[in-house]
Amino acid sequence: MKLDMVPQGVLEQILLRIVDVPLPLLHTAIASLLARTVMTGTKLGVFEALEAGPLSGADLARECRTHEGATKSLADALVCTGYLTLDGGRYGMTAMARRWMPRSRRDSMHDSILFSIDEHDYMSSMENYVRTGEALDIHDAGMNDERWSSYQRGMRSRQSGYAPEAAKRTPVAKGARRMLDIGGSHGLFSVEICKLHPGLNSVILDLPEAVKHAAPILAEDLAREGMEGRVVHEEGNALSDDLGTDAYDLVFMSQLAHHFDDSTNRDLAKKVAKALRPGGAYVIQESIRTETPSTRNQIGGMLDLYFAMLSESGTWAFEEMASWQREAGLTPWGPVRYRSTPGMGQQAGVKS
């Protein structure tokens, strides 16, 4: 999957083929304007205001406590971008917006989009990263309580779209009882996996600041699912803490390998292998980088740069992750590519 210009009509198709359209303008000015338009509508509560039904521009402004004329301009822009409809002077949500935007939905993108506002600040460091090679560690730099909370809720929101598929495709041995979720913070993946396997309980190992701000999110999900006590937090650091021996049937790590370099990931795989019981699996879930850059992997390539900028590492290819598991004495399984979120997948390695 990739973002690109979609021609409307034969003439635009011809112009695109002869490279007579200023794509860099669309990739920069227009893409940024689209992103900020959606972020503004989200932050001001436009989609929540329209949940009960269509509203006039004046009523929408009244619900959002915003300026009537400016709100109409924003709503018109959201119509043009496919988020709102306009019928008889009343604005409503498109099917896509109703599916993903209202905050009341369990898998809403609301918090993800709000976190994207913070991410725009982080991305201003990209030029400095390329000039100097000095990464910005967002977990240390400028992360006050407000941003930690935004980060945790943003990650929970961003990952909700593929968590059910991830849980279904995660290998769990028959009779498995204990799971370790490394860096699992909000706990969504632990909840989804344990929900599918009634005898399984999970321990989420994460940094103290992450646990502090993720605990209320996990509590909400556990209460909603009637699973109180089956998933718990433990403060710690998988890189320095002892993970035990033959202690877990499943070790799951999502979107964390891109923060570590190759040698760190290899060392961690060995600790995990020791902590697994025979038949247990080490599952690494990541944004996947192809072996060589390709326009077919636009998102993976950009995420590789983004994560390198934030943590001195970047995304990994399936074979690289499999090599960590193989060196640790595990048997790698074939790569799993998610259908619900192209570019995401998991690499599992099983202990004999």
VENNOR-V746560 format. One line per field, one symbol per residue. phi: phi as a letter, one per 20 degrees, with the letter a starting at -180 (. if undefined). A space follows every 10 residues. Layout:
phi->???
This chain:
phi->.beafdfdof gffffffeld cfggfffdff ffffgfffff fffengfffe ffqfcfgfff fffelcffff ffffffffff enecdcbmmd ecefgffffd efffffdfeg ffffffffff ffffefffff fdmeedeffd emeegfffff fffffgffef fdgffgffee fcfgnfdccd dfmfkfngff ffffffcgee ccdeebfgff fgeegfffgf ffffemcgne ccecfrbffd efencldceb ddcdlcgfed ffffffffff ffgfffegnf cddddbfedf fcgbffcgff fffffffffe bmcqfcegff fffffffene dfeffddfef cgndacddcd ef
